[in-house]
Amino acid sequence: MNARLPVLIIFSCLYFIPGPGFPPGFPNENFSINSPILFAGNREATSPGGDSKESSLSEIENYEKEKLAKLNKNVGKRYLTVKKTDGAKFYVSPDDLEKELTIEREKEGFVITELVRNRLGTMNFYQVKFDTGQIGYLSADGSYLDLKVTEGSLIFVPKKPAAVKKNPSQANAFSSQAIGLVKNYLISNGSAENQLTEEKVNYFPRTKYKYEAYEISGKKYRVLQYIEGGNTPPYVKKWIVDLSTKEVRPENPAVK
């Protein structure tokens, strides 16, 4: 017998025994080494797992971003801490939770200045600055801040709207406009300015007279006509002027 015959028989048997994941009868003319069917099992086994891992990482990143954005919204807010047995705890350092910050007064105001993490990166804290100048750290994780507000150991203090500073020249222009409307306001015996001129005779010879305008709100002003001198009691007449409507009315109509 040919010595190579047993080797060929063994090789042929091995060649036609389907391996794991291959169909019976493989190989045949319907399959090739480049056939996508050869690798379909591999793609089905690895692709979903890879996508799932990437999806999970993306969800975690988005959650962290949303959480930090929510926590950062509290930076700049002002609160008042109230001493209670179960009140809010402030720490000297975010890395030493054994050492609490001592609040001396019964009520103490503070502002959240920054959002920080401890050295290990496992916990979030609000860095706060008290009215006394002390710096402390308050837990920012979970709903600790909201919980302490609900309990009453922290009180949120809304910011007062900043006063709008008016241009001095504009303010002077408004005052002059209000005074001008009063001077030209018509009454029974002429204008309000004519009446003032007639009244000045009663305060001769040391007559002092003036107009003054004070802003009440917005474009609403109070205008004073004032005369003094001699032994006669001062003459003061007040007017309310609305520059937006040009309306003028006496505040003390009894004064003639």
Sine and cosine of phi, psi and omega as CSV:
sin_phi,cos_phi,sin_psi,cos_psi,sin_omega,cos_omega
0.00,0.00,0.60,-0.80,0.03,-1.00
-0.88,0.47,0.71,-0.70,-0.07,-1.00
-0.94,0.35,-0.39,0.92,-0.03,-1.00
-1.00,0.09,-0.18,0.98,-0.07,-1.00
-0.88,0.47,-0.73,0.68,0.02,-1.00
-0.87,0.50,-0.60,0.80,-0.02,-1.00
-0.91,0.41,-0.67,0.74,0.00,-1.00
-0.90,0.43,-0.62,0.78,0.00,-1.00
-0.90,0.44,-0.72,0.70,-0.01,-1.00
-0.89,0.46,-0.70,0.72,-0.01,-1.00
-0.89,0.46,-0.65,0.76,0.01,-1.00
-0.90,0.44,-0.66,0.75,0.01,-1.00
-0.89,0.45,-0.70,0.72,-0.01,-1.00
-0.91,0.42,-0.58,0.81,-0.05,-1.00
-0.91,0.42,-0.59,0.81,-0.07,-1.00
-0.99,-0.11,0.02,1.00,0.10,-1.00
-0.99,0.11,0.89,-0.46,-0.03,-1.00
-0.92,0.39,0.70,-0.72,0.04,-1.00
-0.99,0.13,0.05,-1.00,0.00,-1.00
-0.89,0.46,0.75,-0.66,0.04,-1.00
1.00,0.01,-0.06,1.00,-0.01,-1.00
-0.97,-0.26,0.56,-0.83,-0.03,-1.00
-0.96,0.28,0.44,-0.90,0.05,-1.00
-0.85,0.53,0.59,-0.81,0.01,-1.00
1.00,0.07,-0.05,1.00,0.01,-1.00
-0.97,0.26,0.66,-0.75,0.05,1.00
-1.00,0.00,0.34,-0.94,0.18,-0.98
-0.53,-0.85,-0.14,-0.99,-0.11,-0.99
-0.93,0.37,-0.21,0.98,-0.02,-1.00
-1.00,0.03,-0.11,0.99,-0.05,-1.00
-0.83,-0.56,0.56,-0.83,0.07,-1.00
-0.65,-0.76,0.22,-0.97,-0.02,-1.00
-0.91,0.41,-0.41,0.91,0.00,-1.00
-1.00,-0.08,0.03,1.00,-0.05,-1.00
-0.91,0.42,0.70,-0.71,0.01,-1.00
-0.89,0.46,-0.35,0.94,-0.01,-1.00
-0.91,0.42,-0.51,0.86,-0.01,-1.00
-0.87,0.50,-0.53,0.85,-0.13,-0.99
-0.95,-0.32,0.01,1.00,-0.03,-1.00
-0.87,0.50,-0.66,0.75,0.00,-1.00
-0.88,0.48,-0.67,0.74,0.00,-1.00
-0.88,0.47,-0.71,0.70,-0.02,-1.00
-0.90,0.43,-0.65,0.76,-0.01,-1.00
-0.92,0.39,-0.47,0.88,-0.05,-1.00
-0.99,0.13,-0.57,0.82,-0.12,-0.99
-0.98,-0.17,-0.58,0.81,-0.12,-0.99
-0.88,0.48,-0.76,0.65,-0.01,-1.00
-0.87,0.49,-0.64,0.77,-0.01,-1.00
-0.88,0.47,-0.67,0.74,-0.01,-1.00
-0.92,0.40,-0.71,0.71,0.01,-1.00
-0.89,0.46,-0.63,0.78,-0.02,-1.00
-0.90,0.43,-0.65,0.76,-0.01,-1.00
-0.91,0.41,-0.70,0.71,0.00,-1.00
-0.90,0.43,-0.64,0.77,0.01,-1.00
-0.90,0.44,-0.66,0.75,0.00,-1.00
-0.90,0.43,-0.68,0.74,0.02,-1.00
-0.89,0.45,-0.64,0.77,0.01,-1.00
-0.90,0.44,-0.67,0.75,0.01,-1.00
-0.89,0.45,-0.65,0.76,0.00,-1.00
-0.91,0.42,-0.69,0.72,0.01,-1.00
-0.88,0.47,-0.68,0.73,0.01,-1.00
-0.90,0.43,-0.64,0.77,0.01,-1.00
-0.89,0.46,-0.69,0.72,0.00,-1.00
-0.90,0.44,-0.66,0.75,0.01,-1.00
-0.89,0.46,-0.71,0.70,-0.01,-1.00
-0.90,0.44,-0.65,0.76,-0.01,-1.00
-0.90,0.43,-0.73,0.69,-0.01,-1.00
-0.90,0.43,-0.61,0.79,0.03,-1.00
-0.89,0.45,-0.64,0.77,0.01,-1.00
-0.92,0.39,-0.67,0.75,0.00,-1.00
-0.92,0.38,-0.61,0.79,-0.03,-1.00
-0.92,0.38,-0.33,0.94,0.03,-1.00
-0.91,0.42,-0.36,0.93,-0.01,-1.00
-1.00,0.08,-0.20,0.98,0.01,-1.00
-0.91,0.41,0.76,-0.65,-0.02,-1.00
0.99,-0.15,-0.22,0.98,0.00,-1.00
-0.98,0.20,0.47,-0.88,-0.04,-1.00
-0.93,-0.36,0.66,-0.75,0.00,-1.00
-0.71,-0.71,0.25,-0.97,0.09,-1.00
-0.84,-0.55,0.83,-0.55,0.02,-1.00
-1.00,-0.04,0.68,-0.73,-0.03,-1.00
-0.89,-0.45,0.77,-0.63,-0.02,-1.00
-0.92,0.40,0.85,-0.53,0.08,-1.00
-0.60,-0.80,0.31,-0.95,-0.01,-1.00
-0.90,0.44,-0.56,0.83,0.02,-1.00
-0.92,-0.39,0.55,0.83,-0.06,-1.00
-0.94,0.34,0.01,-1.00,0.00,-1.00
-0.92,0.39,0.63,-0.78,0.00,-1.00
-0.98,-0.22,0.74,-0.68,0.06,-1.00
-0.90,-0.44,0.64,-0.77,-0.06,-1.00
-0.91,-0.40,0.46,-0.89,0.03,-1.00
-0.94,0.34,-0.56,0.83,-0.02,-1.00
-0.58,-0.81,0.56,-0.83,0.05,-1.00
-0.95,0.32,-0.19,0.98,-0.02,-1.00
-0.98,-0.22,0.05,1.00,0.01,-1.00
-0.67,-0.75,1.00,0.04,-0.05,-1.00
-0.99,0.14,0.04,1.00,0.07,-1.00
-1.00,0.09,-0.30,0.95,-0.09,-1.00
-0.93,-0.37,0.96,-0.26,0.02,-1.00
-1.00,0.02,0.48,-0.88,0.04,-1.00
-0.99,0.16,0.72,-0.69,-0.01,-1.00
-1.00,0.04,0.83,-0.56,0.07,-1.00
-0.99,-0.17,0.89,-0.45,-0.12,-0.99
-0.97,0.25,-0.74,0.68,-0.12,-0.99
-0.99,0.10,0.35,-0.94,-0.01,-1.00
-0.89,0.45,-0.65,0.76,0.07,-1.00
-0.78,-0.62,0.72,-0.70,-0.04,-1.00
-0.64,-0.77,0.78,-0.63,0.01,-1.00
-1.00,0.07,0.52,-0.85,0.05,-1.00
-0.48,-0.88,0.33,-0.94,0.04,-1.00
-0.84,-0.54,0.69,-0.72,0.08,-1.00
-0.97,0.24,0.88,-0.47,-0.10,-1.00
-0.98,-0.18,-0.43,0.91,-0.11,-0.99
-0.25,-0.97,0.43,-0.90,0.12,-0.99
-0.97,-0.25,0.83,-0.55,-0.05,-1.00
-0.75,-0.66,0.23,-0.97,0.08,-1.00
-0.87,-0.49,0.39,-0.92,0.09,-1.00
-0.95,0.31,0.13,-0.99,-0.11,-0.99
-0.88,0.48,-0.55,0.84,-0.01,-1.00
-0.98,0.20,-0.23,0.97,0.00,-1.00
0.97,0.25,0.38,0.93,-0.07,-1.00
-0.97,-0.23,-0.29,0.96,-0.06,-1.00
-0.69,-0.72,0.55,-0.83,0.03,-1.00
-0.97,-0.26,0.61,-0.79,0.02,-1.00
-0.68,-0.73,0.48,-0.88,0.18,-0.98
-1.00,-0.06,0.81,-0.58,0.16,-0.99
-0.99,0.13,0.78,-0.63,-0.07,-1.00
-0.82,-0.57,0.48,-0.88,0.06,-1.00
-0.85,-0.52,0.86,-0.52,-0.01,-1.00
-0.99,0.15,0.31,-0.95,0.02,-1.00
-0.88,0.48,-0.40,0.92,0.02,-1.00
-0.98,0.19,-0.18,0.98,-0.04,-1.00
0.98,-0.19,-0.18,0.98,0.01,-1.00
-0.91,0.42,0.56,-0.83,0.09,-1.00
-0.93,-0.36,0.75,-0.66,0.00,-1.00
-0.65,-0.76,0.07,-1.00,-0.02,-1.00
-0.75,-0.66,0.77,-0.64,-0.05,-1.00
-0.88,-0.48,0.67,-0.74,-0.01,-1.00
-0.85,0.53,0.70,-0.71,0.00,-1.00
-0.92,-0.40,-0.03,1.00,-0.03,-1.00
-0.99,0.16,0.45,-0.89,0.01,-1.00
0.89,0.45,-0.65,-0.76,0.01,-1.00
-0.88,-0.47,0.57,0.82,-0.07,-1.00
-0.85,0.53,-0.72,0.69,-0.02,-1.00
-0.89,0.46,-0.75,0.67,0.00,-1.00
-0.90,0.44,-0.60,0.80,0.00,-1.00
-0.89,0.45,-0.69,0.72,-0.02,-1.00
-0.94,0.34,-0.50,0.87,0.09,-1.00
-0.93,0.37,-0.68,0.74,0.02,-1.00
-0.89,0.46,-0.63,0.78,0.00,-1.00
-0.95,0.32,-0.39,0.92,0.00,-1.00
0.99,-0.11,0.07,1.00,0.03,-1.00
-1.00,0.09,-0.24,0.97,0.15,-0.99
-0.78,-0.63,0.68,-0.74,0.00,-1.00
-0.85,-0.53,0.83,-0.56,0.03,-1.00
-0.96,0.27,0.73,-0.69,-0.01,-1.00
-0.90,-0.44,0.97,-0.25,0.00,-1.00
-0.89,0.46,0.53,-0.85,0.04,-1.00
-0.96,0.28,0.63,-0.78,0.09,-1.00
-0.97,0.22,0.67,-0.74,0.03,-1.00
-0.88,0.47,0.70,-0.71,-0.02,-1.00
-0.91,0.41,0.70,-0.71,0.01,-1.00
-0.93,0.37,0.72,-0.69,0.00,-1.00
-0.99,0.13,0.87,-0.49,0.00,-1.00
-0.99,0.14,0.79,-0.61,0.00,-1.00
-1.00,0.00,0.52,-0.85,0.08,-1.00
-0.91,0.42,0.82,-0.58,-0.03,-1.00
-0.81,0.59,-0.65,0.76,-0.01,-1.00
-0.92,0.40,-0.58,0.81,0.04,-1.00
-0.93,0.36,-0.65,0.76,0.03,-1.00
-0.89,0.47,-0.67,0.74,0.03,-1.00
-0.90,0.44,-0.61,0.79,0.00,-1.00
-0.91,0.42,-0.66,0.75,0.02,-1.00
-0.91,0.42,-0.67,0.75,0.01,-1.00
-0.88,0.47,-0.70,0.71,0.01,-1.00
-0.90,0.44,-0.62,0.78,0.01,-1.00
-0.90,0.43,-0.66,0.75,0.01,-1.00
-0.90,0.43,-0.68,0.73,0.03,-1.00
-0.90,0.44,-0.66,0.75,0.02,-1.00
-0.88,0.48,-0.63,0.77,0.03,-1.00
-0.91,0.42,-0.58,0.82,0.02,-1.00
-0.94,0.35,-0.72,0.69,-0.02,-1.00
-0.83,0.55,-0.63,0.78,-0.06,-1.00
-1.00,-0.04,0.04,1.00,-0.04,-1.00
-0.94,0.35,0.79,-0.61,-0.06,-1.00
-1.00,0.09,0.75,-0.66,0.08,-1.00
-0.82,-0.58,-0.15,-0.99,-0.12,-0.99
-0.86,0.50,-0.62,0.79,-0.05,-1.00
-0.94,-0.33,0.62,0.78,0.03,-1.00
0.92,-0.38,-0.59,-0.81,0.01,-1.00
-1.00,-0.07,0.24,-0.97,0.04,-1.00
-0.89,0.45,-0.52,0.86,0.05,-1.00
-0.93,0.37,-0.63,0.77,0.04,-1.00
-0.89,0.45,-0.64,0.77,0.01,-1.00
-0.90,0.44,-0.64,0.77,0.02,-1.00
-0.90,0.43,-0.64,0.77,0.02,-1.00
-0.89,0.46,-0.64,0.77,0.02,-1.00
-0.93,0.38,-0.60,0.80,-0.02,-1.00
-0.93,0.36,-0.48,0.88,-0.05,-1.00
-0.88,0.48,-0.44,0.90,-0.01,-1.00
-0.88,0.48,-0.57,0.82,-0.04,-1.00
-0.95,0.31,-0.15,0.99,-0.07,-1.00
-0.90,-0.44,0.29,0.96,0.02,-1.00
-0.96,0.27,0.60,-0.80,0.21,0.98
-0.98,-0.17,-0.25,0.97,-0.09,-1.00
-0.99,-0.13,0.89,0.46,-0.10,-0.99
-0.99,0.12,0.75,-0.66,0.12,-0.99
-0.79,-0.61,0.79,-0.61,0.03,-1.00
-0.61,-0.79,0.43,-0.90,-0.02,-1.00
-0.29,-0.96,0.26,-0.97,0.16,-0.99
-0.91,-0.41,0.62,-0.78,0.09,-1.00
-0.70,-0.71,0.63,-0.78,0.01,-1.00
-0.81,-0.58,0.74,-0.68,0.01,-1.00
-0.80,-0.61,0.74,-0.68,0.00,-1.00
-0.95,0.31,0.75,-0.66,0.08,-1.00
-1.00,-0.05,-0.81,0.58,0.06,-1.00
-0.18,-0.98,0.68,-0.74,0.01,-1.00
0.84,0.54,-0.87,-0.49,0.01,-1.00
-0.96,-0.28,0.43,0.90,0.03,-1.00
-0.97,-0.25,0.76,-0.65,-0.08,-1.00
-0.77,-0.63,0.45,-0.89,0.17,-0.99
-0.95,-0.31,0.83,-0.56,-0.02,-1.00
-0.92,-0.38,0.75,-0.66,0.01,-1.00
-0.95,-0.33,0.73,-0.68,0.22,-0.97
-0.97,-0.23,0.84,-0.55,-0.14,-0.99
-0.74,-0.68,0.75,-0.66,0.07,-1.00
-0.70,-0.71,0.67,-0.74,0.11,-0.99
-0.54,-0.84,0.32,-0.95,0.01,-1.00
0.56,-0.83,0.44,-0.90,0.01,-1.00
0.91,0.42,-0.51,-0.86,-0.03,-1.00
-0.98,-0.18,0.09,1.00,-0.03,-1.00
-1.00,0.07,0.68,-0.73,0.05,-1.00
-0.84,0.54,0.55,-0.83,-0.02,-1.00
-0.83,0.56,0.55,-0.83,0.07,-1.00
-0.98,-0.22,0.86,-0.52,0.00,-1.00
-0.73,-0.69,0.84,-0.54,0.08,-1.00
-0.83,-0.56,0.72,-0.70,-0.07,-1.00
-0.93,-0.38,0.64,-0.77,0.01,-1.00
-0.79,-0.62,0.56,-0.83,0.11,-0.99
-0.96,-0.29,0.82,-0.57,-0.06,-1.00
-0.85,-0.52,0.78,-0.63,0.09,-1.00
-0.95,-0.31,0.96,-0.29,-0.07,-1.00
-0.93,0.38,-0.45,0.89,-0.03,-1.00
-0.94,0.33,-0.48,0.88,-0.01,-1.00
-0.91,-0.41,-0.11,0.99,-0.04,-1.00
0.91,0.41,0.35,0.94,-0.03,-1.00
-0.99,0.15,0.68,-0.73,0.05,-1.00
-0.77,-0.64,0.75,-0.66,0.04,-1.00
-0.55,-0.83,0.58,-0.81,0.01,-1.00
-0.96,0.30,0.70,-0.71,0.03,-1.00
-0.99,0.12,-0.53,0.85,0.04,-1.00
-0.83,-0.55,0.97,0.23,-0.09,-1.00
-0.84,0.55,-0.38,0.93,-0.06,-1.00
-0.90,0.43,-0.43,0.90,-0.01,-1.00
-0.97,0.25,0.82,-0.58,-0.03,-1.00
-0.95,-0.33,0.00,0.00,0.00,0.00
